[in-house]
């Protein structure tokens, strides 16, 4: 039940459109059932027109981003309008103009507000002009003005929805960046605290244990009998304790790595409708905090770009080290245009890589593939 509610919430727009078209089709067919014989002959054509209109509407809505496959979707949009006009020419029902109200809501995804208003005006004039000429309708001017207001409302609501979607994606991207930065700061603070403890153990406790061991060695030389044996045992214990402190300090210093995989998990968990497959073959040292931040933010930008523009279902992320530096490879299975448009997201990736003195390449084959190489401080140590 919860999944059904979530699905309906994510697809409320298409459900509303489909329901409206089905209601109009149902009323039209009911009217044809009792209509004069000359209209009944067109029942099958009316059903076909409504079917084509509904199929085009669903096909256009399937893409999350209306800029993808634009020639195909423009063709579907024109076919959708043609089906609506076919309904107008087949049956004399005024309320079928609702089909063009739904149509202009989709049109707004392709054109600017001014052009959408212009095209809508032309469509309304043609619609009610044909209605007056073909069906001898009266009061078409009043009807055109009335339905024109409905068209205007549909257009403005559509643009408001698009704006809300863009703001939502922007807020999600900023929130993911904040979460990743929070994780990075928490890991850095934790590792810095471990470094401070290791330094204090080495500088303070280690120094005092060394002094104690030296004093016990001097005491062992200046006494005899049972006291000398006791002092020797104490000096041995001091040496063991000093050795344990050194091992603890070395252990603390060796585990000075950021868990990059854990940081990514918090980002991936908040991505709707995108399955992320990641392969992290290295961790970042505490001295590479800036590098880890750049890789995290570039990953967020790439995932956001995938959600917004490619319509992909899978995103692939791989991070590994080689002799020439740290390598990051990101790809998706979405669709790309022949010419890649560099918006804020992709330009942001380029700027971050350039600021880190790295290199980045963008390839388009089966989806968008981004390859980055960063100079690393610890390549030789791990090679």
Secondary structure, 3 states (H helix, E strand, C coil): CHHHHHHHHHCHHHHHHHHHHHHHHHHHHHHHHCCCHHHHCCHHHHHHHHHHHHHHHHHHHCCCCCCCCHHHHHHHHHHHHHHHHHHHHHCCCHHHHHHHHHHHHHHCCCCCHHHHHHHHHHHHHHHHHHHHHHHCCCCHHHHHHHHHHHHHHHHHHHHHHHHHHHHHHHHHHHHHHHHHHHHHHHHHHHHHHHHHHHHHHHHHHHHHHHHHHHHHHHHHHHCCCHHHHHHHHHHHHHHHHHHHHHHHHHHHHHCCEECHHHHHHHHHCCCCCCEEEEEECCCEEHHHHHHHHHHHHHHHHHHHHHHHHHCCCEEEEEEEEECCEEEEEEEECCCCCCCCCCCHHHHHHHHHHHHCCCEEEEEECCCEEEEEEECCCCHHHHC
